[in-house]
């Protein structure tokens, strides 16, 4: 590793919150995992999804295999998402980095809990506060939903609007924001280390 890259890593240690966004299958989770592994020898994987069908279970199993033995998974379940801010605040990271995957499914789970948009965004402020206080790099994954067609149903439009507002809140708090395009990371806020300019 070059001295320049080492200096960029040191700078990132002082800017621990990174948001990775992009479209479906753009390489977000894979790249976010690489970022955490680049900054720390191991990671905590905070999952916001649950396996409700066989396809989702296969996706979860694949992510587990890709992470390997240096990762510890935290899977609170959808019913515990409203209290996640408090749980995150009490985490013992033990020198690891944290990968939060993903904000979009967190929003979906909060809607399923019966909360309205205002309440969810207030809860997000608390969650972001808790994440910002952790003594480690935090990489959060989210989905960019606003680039497609306008959804037909009112519920889908409500969810799209919520996800967009949540993304804006997270991006405003992040030190670095990365947009994944066809598997290629593009820093749209802050700078990435030279060694992390490719997926």
Secondary structure, 3 states (H helix, E strand, C coil): CCHHHHHHHHHHHCCCEEEEEECCCCCHHHHHHHHHHHHCCCEEEEECCCCCCHHHHHHHHHHHHHHCCCEEEEECCHHHHHHHHHHHHCCCCCCCEEEEECHHHHHHHHHHCCCCHHHHHHHHHHHHHHHHCCCCCEEEECCCCCCCCCCCCHHHHHHHHHHHHHHHHHHHHCCEEEEEECCEEEEEECCCCHHHCCC
